[in-house]
Amino acid sequence: MEVVSATWAADPTWQPQATRYAAMVTATAAARVAPPAGGNALDCPDFTSQRAAQAVLDADPRDPHWLDDDGDGVACERLP
């Protein structure tokens, strides 16, 4: 097992992949924490239907408006 571990640690392609992954995770987390610029934050009560909220989420899957509370890809599930 140590040979595999040593080979994996010496693999020069591992570090760039790990760095890209860490950057992606950090950017995604920052996008979810920071509200949209310009003060145009939208909340579920701003929509009359789930379909309208879903269109906004589909346009920007990073979900800067926090329309998808549970992360399942469905916006404002309580709306009609």
C-alpha positions in Angstrom: 0.0 0.0 0.0 2.8 2.4 0.7 4.2 2.0 -2.8 0.8 3.1 -4.3 0.8 6.0 -1.8 4.3 7.0 -2.7 3.6 6.8 -6.5 0.4 8.9 -6.0 2.2 11.5 -4.0 5.0 11.7 -6.7 2.5 12.1 -9.5 3.1 15.6 -11.0 -0.4 15.8 -12.4 -2.1 15.5 -9.0 -1.1 18.9 -7.7 -2.6 21.0 -10.5 -5.8 19.0 -10.4 -6.1 19.4 -6.7 -5.4 23.2 -7.0 -8.0 23.6 -9.7 -10.6 21.7 -7.6 -9.8 23.7 -4.5 -10.2 26.9 -6.5 -13.5 25.7 -7.9 -14.8 24.8 -4.4 -13.7 28.2 -3.0 -15.3 30.1 -5.8 -18.6 28.2 -5.5 -18.7 28.8 -1.7 -17.9 32.5 -2.2 -20.7 32.8 -4.8 -23.2 31.2 -2.3 -22.1 33.5 0.5 -22.0 36.8 -1.3 -25.3 38.4 -2.3 -25.6 39.6 -5.9 -23.9 42.9 -6.7 -26.1 45.9 -7.3 -28.6 45.2 -4.6 -31.0 43.3 -6.8 -31.3 40.3 -4.6 -34.3 38.1 -5.2 -36.1 36.0 -2.7 -38.8 33.4 -3.1 -41.6 35.9 -2.0 -40.6 38.0 -5.0 -42.0 35.4 -7.4 -45.6 34.4 -8.1 -44.7 30.9 -9.2 -42.1 28.2 -8.7 -41.6 28.2 -12.5 -40.5 31.8 -12.6 -38.1 31.3 -9.7 -36.8 28.1 -11.5 -36.0 30.2 -14.6 -33.8 32.5 -12.5 -32.0 29.6 -10.9 -31.6 27.8 -14.3 -30.1 31.1 -15.7 -27.4 31.1 -12.9 -27.0 27.6 -11.3 -24.5 29.2 -8.8 -27.7 30.3 -7.0 -26.5 33.8 -5.9 -30.1 34.6 -4.8 -30.3 31.4 -2.6 -33.5 30.3 -4.2 -32.6 26.6 -3.7 -32.5 26.1 0.1 -31.6 22.4 0.0 -29.3 22.2 -3.0 -31.5 19.8 -5.0 -31.7 22.1 -8.1 -35.3 23.1 -7.5 -36.0 26.7 -6.7 -38.6 27.9 -4.2 -40.2 24.6 -3.7 -43.1 26.0 -1.6 -44.4 28.2 -4.4 -47.3 27.1 -6.5 
